[in-house]
Amino acid sequence: MTQWEYFITPLPLHTPGVVLNNLGKMGWELVQVMTGPEGGSVAYLKRPLTAEGE
């Protein structure tokens, strides 16, 4: 069974695509973007857990 690790990060207004593309190159998959509690966008990402990440 695949185990996952998760990452939550705010997205800057001026370069959200750059941030998401860089995270995607590191193996992160975007799950959802929501409005944060203080406004702005927050990205929720996941990737398979590897032996070194355990």
Distance bins in CASP14 RR format, pairs under 12 A and 6 or more apart:
PFRMAT RR
TARGET T0000
AUTHOR 0000-0000-0000
RMODE 2
METHOD distances of the structure
MODEL  1
1 48 0 0 0 0 0 1 0 0 0 0 0
1 49 0 0 0 0 0 1 0 0 0 0 0
2 29 0 0 0 0 0 1 0 0 0 0 0
2 46 0 0 0 0 1 0 0 0 0 0 0
2 47 0 0 0 0 0 1 0 0 0 0 0
2 48 1 0 1 0 0 0 0 0 0 0 0
2 49 1 0 0 1 0 0 0 0 0 0 0
2 50 0 0 0 0 0 1 0 0 0 0 0
3 46 0 0 0 0 0 1 0 0 0 0 0
3 47 0 0 0 0 0 1 0 0 0 0 0
3 48 1 0 0 1 0 0 0 0 0 0 0
3 49 1 0 1 0 0 0 0 0 0 0 0
3 50 0 0 0 0 1 0 0 0 0 0 0
3 51 0 0 0 0 0 1 0 0 0 0 0
3 53 0 0 0 0 1 0 0 0 0 0 0
3 54 0 0 0 0 1 0 0 0 0 0 0
4 27 0 0 0 0 0 1 0 0 0 0 0
4 28 0 0 0 0 0 1 0 0 0 0 0
4 29 0 0 0 0 1 0 0 0 0 0 0
4 31 0 0 0 0 1 0 0 0 0 0 0
4 44 0 0 0 0 0 1 0 0 0 0 0
4 45 0 0 0 0 1 0 0 0 0 0 0
4 46 1 0 1 0 0 0 0 0 0 0 0
4 47 1 0 0 1 0 0 0 0 0 0 0
4 48 1 0 0 1 0 0 0 0 0 0 0
4 49 1 0 1 0 0 0 0 0 0 0 0
4 50 0 0 0 0 0 1 0 0 0 0 0
4 53 0 0 0 0 0 1 0 0 0 0 0
4 54 0 0 0 0 0 1 0 0 0 0 0
5 26 0 0 0 0 0 1 0 0 0 0 0
5 27 0 0 0 0 0 1 0 0 0 0 0
5 28 0 0 0 0 1 0 0 0 0 0 0
5 29 0 0 0 0 0 1 0 0 0 0 0
5 45 0 0 0 0 1 0 0 0 0 0 0
5 46 1 0 0 1 0 0 0 0 0 0 0
5 47 1 0 0 1 0 0 0 0 0 0 0
5 48 1 0 0 1 0 0 0 0 0 0 0
5 49 1 0 1 0 0 0 0 0 0 0 0
5 50 0 0 0 0 1 0 0 0 0 0 0
5 52 0 0 0 0 0 1 0 0 0 0 0
5 53 1 0 0 1 0 0 0 0 0 0 0
5 54 0 0 0 0 1 0 0 0 0 0 0
6 28 0 0 0 0 1 0 0 0 0 0 0
6 29 0 0 0 0 0 1 0 0 0 0 0
6 30 0 0 0 0 0 1 0 0 0 0 0
6 31 0 0 0 0 1 0 0 0 0 0 0
6 32 0 0 0 0 0 1 0 0 0 0 0
6 43 0 0 0 0 0 1 0 0 0 0 0
6 44 1 0 0 1 0 0 0 0 0 0 0
6 45 1 0 0 1 0 0 0 0 0 0 0
6 46 1 0 1 0 0 0 0 0 0 0 0
6 47 0 0 0 0 1 0 0 0 0 0 0
6 48 0 0 0 0 0 1 0 0 0 0 0
6 49 0 0 0 0 1 0 0 0 0 0 0
7 19 0 0 0 0 0 1 0 0 0 0 0
7 20 0 0 0 0 0 1 0 0 0 0 0
7 23 1 0 0 1 0 0 0 0 0 0 0
7 24 0 0 0 0 0 1 0 0 0 0 0
7 26 0 0 0 0 1 0 0 0 0 0 0
7 27 0 0 0 0 0 1 0 0 0 0 0
7 28 1 0 1 0 0 0 0 0 0 0 0
7 29 0 0 0 0 0 1 0 0 0 0 0
7 30 0 0 0 0 0 1 0 0 0 0 0
7 31 0 0 0 0 1 0 0 0 0 0 0
7 42 0 0 0 0 0 1 0 0 0 0 0
7 43 0 0 0 0 1 0 0 0 0 0 0
7 44 1 0 0 1 0 0 0 0 0 0 0
7 45 1 0 1 0 0 0 0 0 0 0 0
7 46 1 0 0 1 0 0 0 0 0 0 0
7 47 1 0 0 1 0 0 0 0 0 0 0
7 49 0 0 0 0 0 1 0 0 0 0 0
8 23 0 0 0 0 0 1 0 0 0 0 0
8 28 0 0 0 0 0 1 0 0 0 0 0
8 30 0 0 0 0 0 1 0 0 0 0 0
8 31 0 0 0 0 1 0 0 0 0 0 0
8 32 0 0 0 0 1 0 0 0 0 0 0
8 33 0 0 0 0 0 1 0 0 0 0 0
8 34 0 0 0 0 1 0 0 0 0 0 0
8 36 0 0 0 0 0 1 0 0 0 0 0
8 37 0 0 0 0 0 1 0 0 0 0 0
8 41 0 0 0 0 0 1 0 0 0 0 0
8 42 1 0 0 1 0 0 0 0 0 0 0
8 43 1 0 0 1 0 0 0 0 0 0 0
8 44 1 0 1 0 0 0 0 0 0 0 0
8 45 1 0 0 1 0 0 0 0 0 0 0
8 46 0 0 0 0 0 1 0 0 0 0 0
9 16 0 0 0 0 0 1 0 0 0 0 0
9 19 1 0 0 1 0 0 0 0 0 0 0
9 20 0 0 0 0 1 0 0 0 0 0 0
9 22 0 0 0 0 0 1 0 0 0 0 0
9 23 1 0 0 1 0 0 0 0 0 0 0
9 24 0 0 0 0 0 1 0 0 0 0 0
9 26 0 0 0 0 0 1 0 0 0 0 0
9 28 0 0 0 0 1 0 0 0 0 0 0
9 30 0 0 0 0 0 1 0 0 0 0 0
9 31 0 0 0 0 0 1 0 0 0 0 0
9 33 0 0 0 0 0 1 0 0 0 0 0
9 34 0 0 0 0 0 1 0 0 0 0 0
9 36 0 0 0 0 0 1 0 0 0 0 0
9 40 0 0 0 0 0 1 0 0 0 0 0
9 41 0 0 0 0 1 0 0 0 0 0 0
9 42 1 0 0 1 0 0 0 0 0 0 0
9 43 1 0 1 0 0 0 0 0 0 0 0
9 44 0 0 0 0 1 0 0 0 0 0 0
9 45 1 0 0 1 0 0 0 0 0 0 0
10 16 0 0 0 0 1 0 0 0 0 0 0
10 19 0 0 0 0 1 0 0 0 0 0 0
10 33 0 0 0 0 0 1 0 0 0 0 0
10 34 0 0 0 0 0 1 0 0 0 0 0
10 35 0 0 0 0 0 1 0 0 0 0 0
10 36 1 0 0 1 0 0 0 0 0 0 0
10 37 0 0 0 0 0 1 0 0 0 0 0
10 38 0 0 0 0 1 0 0 0 0 0 0
10 39 0 0 0 0 1 0 0 0 0 0 0
10 40 1 0 0 1 0 0 0 0 0 0 0
10 41 1 0 0 1 0 0 0 0 0 0 0
10 42 1 0 1 0 0 0 0 0 0 0 0
10 43 1 0 0 1 0 0 0 0 0 0 0
10 44 0 0 0 0 0 1 0 0 0 0 0
11 17 0 0 0 0 1 0 0 0 0 0 0
11 18 0 0 0 0 1 0 0 0 0 0 0
11 19 1 0 1 0 0 0 0 0 0 0 0
11 20 1 0 0 1 0 0 0 0 0 0 0
11 21 0 0 0 0 0 1 0 0 0 0 0
11 22 0 0 0 0 0 1 0 0 0 0 0
11 23 0 0 0 0 0 1 0 0 0 0 0
11 30 0 0 0 0 0 1 0 0 0 0 0
11 32 0 0 0 0 0 1 0 0 0 0 0
11 33 1 0 0 1 0 0 0 0 0 0 0
11 34 0 0 0 0 0 1 0 0 0 0 0
11 35 0 0 0 0 0 1 0 0 0 0 0
11 36 0 0 0 0 1 0 0 0 0 0 0
11 39 0 0 0 0 0 1 0 0 0 0 0
11 40 1 0 0 1 0 0 0 0 0 0 0
11 41 1 0 1 0 0 0 0 0 0 0 0
11 42 1 0 0 1 0 0 0 0 0 0 0
11 43 1 0 1 0 0 0 0 0 0 0 0
11 44 0 0 0 0 0 1 0 0 0 0 0
11 45 0 0 0 0 0 1 0 0 0 0 0
12 18 0 0 0 0 1 0 0 0 0 0 0
12 19 1 0 0 1 0 0 0 0 0 0 0
12 20 0 0 0 0 0 1 0 0 0 0 0
12 22 0 0 0 0 0 1 0 0 0 0 0
12 40 0 0 0 0 1 0 0 0 0 0 0
12 41 0 0 0 0 1 0 0 0 0 0 0
12 42 0 0 0 0 0 1 0 0 0 0 0
12 43 0 0 0 0 0 1 0 0 0 0 0
13 19 0 0 0 0 0 1 0 0 0 0 0
13 39 0 0 0 0 0 1 0 0 0 0 0
13 40 1 0 0 1 0 0 0 0 0 0 0
13 41 1 0 0 1 0 0 0 0 0 0 0
14 41 0 0 0 0 0 1 0 0 0 0 0
15 21 0 0 0 0 1 0 0 0 0 0 0
15 22 0 0 0 0 1 0 0 0 0 0 0
15 41 0 0 0 0 0 1 0 0 0 0 0
16 22 0 0 0 0 0 1 0 0 0 0 0
16 23 0 0 0 0 0 1 0 0 0 0 0
16 30 0 0 0 0 0 1 0 0 0 0 0
16 33 0 0 0 0 1 0 0 0 0 0 0
16 40 0 0 0 0 0 1 0 0 0 0 0
16 41 1 0 0 1 0 0 0 0 0 0 0
16 42 0 0 0 0 0 1 0 0 0 0 0
16 43 1 0 0 1 0 0 0 0 0 0 0
17 23 0 0 0 0 1 0 0 0 0 0 0
17 24 0 0 0 0 0 1 0 0 0 0 0
17 25 0 0 0 0 0 1 0 0 0 0 0
17 30 0 0 0 0 0 1 0 0 0 0 0
17 33 0 0 0 0 0 1 0 0 0 0 0
17 41 0 0 0 0 0 1 0 0 0 0 0
17 43 0 0 0 0 1 0 0 0 0 0 0
18 24 0 0 0 0 0 1 0 0 0 0 0
18 25 0 0 0 0 0 1 0 0 0 0 0
19 25 0 0 0 0 0 1 0 0 0 0 0
19 26 0 0 0 0 0 1 0 0 0 0 0
19 28 0 0 0 0 0 1 0 0 0 0 0
19 30 0 0 0 0 0 1 0 0 0 0 0
19 33 0 0 0 0 0 1 0 0 0 0 0
19 41 0 0 0 0 0 1 0 0 0 0 0
19 42 0 0 0 0 0 1 0 0 0 0 0
19 43 1 0 0 1 0 0 0 0 0 0 0
19 45 0 0 0 0 0 1 0 0 0 0 0
20 26 0 0 0 0 0 1 0 0 0 0 0
20 27 0 0 0 0 0 1 0 0 0 0 0
20 28 0 0 0 0 1 0 0 0 0 0 0
20 29 0 0 0 0 0 1 0 0 0 0 0
20 30 1 0 0 1 0 0 0 0 0 0 0
20 31 0 0 0 0 0 1 0 0 0 0 0
20 33 0 0 0 0 1 0 0 0 0 0 0
20 41 0 0 0 0 0 1 0 0 0 0 0
20 43 1 0 0 1 0 0 0 0 0 0 0
20 44 0 0 0 0 0 1 0 0 0 0 0
20 45 0 0 0 0 1 0 0 0 0 0 0
21 27 0 0 0 0 0 1 0 0 0 0 0
21 28 0 0 0 0 0 1 0 0 0 0 0
21 30 0 0 0 0 0 1 0 0 0 0 0
21 43 0 0 0 0 0 1 0 0 0 0 0
22 28 0 0 0 0 1 0 0 0 0 0 0
22 43 0 0 0 0 0 1 0 0 0 0 0
22 45 0 0 0 0 0 1 0 0 0 0 0
23 29 0 0 0 0 1 0 0 0 0 0 0
23 30 1 0 0 1 0 0 0 0 0 0 0
23 31 0 0 0 0 0 1 0 0 0 0 0
23 43 1 0 0 1 0 0 0 0 0 0 0
23 44 0 0 0 0 0 1 0 0 0 0 0
23 45 1 0 0 1 0 0 0 0 0 0 0
23 46 0 0 0 0 0 1 0 0 0 0 0
23 47 0 0 0 0 1 0 0 0 0 0 0
24 30 1 0 0 1 0 0 0 0 0 0 0
24 43 0 0 0 0 0 1 0 0 0 0 0
24 45 0 0 0 0 1 0 0 0 0 0 0
24 46 0 0 0 0 0 1 0 0 0 0 0
24 47 0 0 0 0 1 0 0 0 0 0 0
25 47 0 0 0 0 0 1 0 0 0 0 0
26 45 0 0 0 0 1 0 0 0 0 0 0
26 47 1 0 0 1 0 0 0 0 0 0 0
26 50 0 0 0 0 0 1 0 0 0 0 0
27 45 0 0 0 0 1 0 0 0 0 0 0
27 46 0 0 0 0 1 0 0 0 0 0 0
27 47 1 0 1 0 0 0 0 0 0 0 0
27 48 0 0 0 0 1 0 0 0 0 0 0
27 49 0 0 0 0 0 1 0 0 0 0 0
27 50 0 0 0 0 0 1 0 0 0 0 0
28 43 0 0 0 0 1 0 0 0 0 0 0
28 44 0 0 0 0 1 0 0 0 0 0 0
28 45 1 0 1 0 0 0 0 0 0 0 0
28 46 1 0 0 1 0 0 0 0 0 0 0
28 47 1 0 1 0 0 0 0 0 0 0 0
28 48 0 0 0 0 0 1 0 0 0 0 0
29 43 0 0 0 0 0 1 0 0 0 0 0
29 44 0 0 0 0 0 1 0 0 0 0 0
29 45 1 0 0 1 0 0 0 0 0 0 0
29 46 1 0 1 0 0 0 0 0 0 0 0
29 47 1 0 0 1 0 0 0 0 0 0 0
29 48 0 0 0 0 1 0 0 0 0 0 0
30 41 0 0 0 0 0 1 0 0 0 0 0
30 42 0 0 0 0 0 1 0 0 0 0 0
30 43 1 0 0 1 0 0 0 0 0 0 0
30 44 1 0 0 1 0 0 0 0 0 0 0
30 45 1 0 1 0 0 0 0 0 0 0 0
30 46 0 0 0 0 1 0 0 0 0 0 0
30 47 0 0 0 0 0 1 0 0 0 0 0
31 42 0 0 0 0 0 1 0 0 0 0 0
31 43 0 0 0 0 1 0 0 0 0 0 0
31 44 1 0 1 0 0 0 0 0 0 0 0
31 45 1 0 0 1 0 0 0 0 0 0 0
31 46 1 0 1 0 0 0 0 0 0 0 0
31 47 0 0 0 0 0 1 0 0 0 0 0
32 41 0 0 0 0 0 1 0 0 0 0 0
32 42 0 0 0 0 1 0 0 0 0 0 0
32 43 1 0 0 1 0 0 0 0 0 0 0
32 44 1 0 1 0 0 0 0 0 0 0 0
32 45 0 0 0 0 1 0 0 0 0 0 0
32 46 0 0 0 0 1 0 0 0 0 0 0
33 40 0 0 0 0 1 0 0 0 0 0 0
33 41 1 0 1 0 0 0 0 0 0 0 0
33 42 1 0 0 1 0 0 0 0 0 0 0
33 43 1 0 1 0 0 0 0 0 0 0 0
33 44 1 0 0 1 0 0 0 0 0 0 0
33 45 0 0 0 0 1 0 0 0 0 0 0
34 40 0 0 0 0 1 0 0 0 0 0 0
34 41 1 0 0 1 0 0 0 0 0 0 0
34 42 1 0 1 0 0 0 0 0 0 0 0
34 43 0 0 0 0 1 0 0 0 0 0 0
34 44 1 0 0 1 0 0 0 0 0 0 0
35 41 1 0 0 1 0 0 0 0 0 0 0
35 42 1 0 0 1 0 0 0 0 0 0 0
35 43 0 0 0 0 0 1 0 0 0 0 0
36 42 1 0 1 0 0 0 0 0 0 0 0
36 43 0 0 0 0 0 1 0 0 0 0 0
36 44 0 0 0 0 0 1 0 0 0 0 0
47 53 0 0 0 0 1 0 0 0 0 0 0
48 54 0 0 0 0 0 1 0 0 0 0 0
END
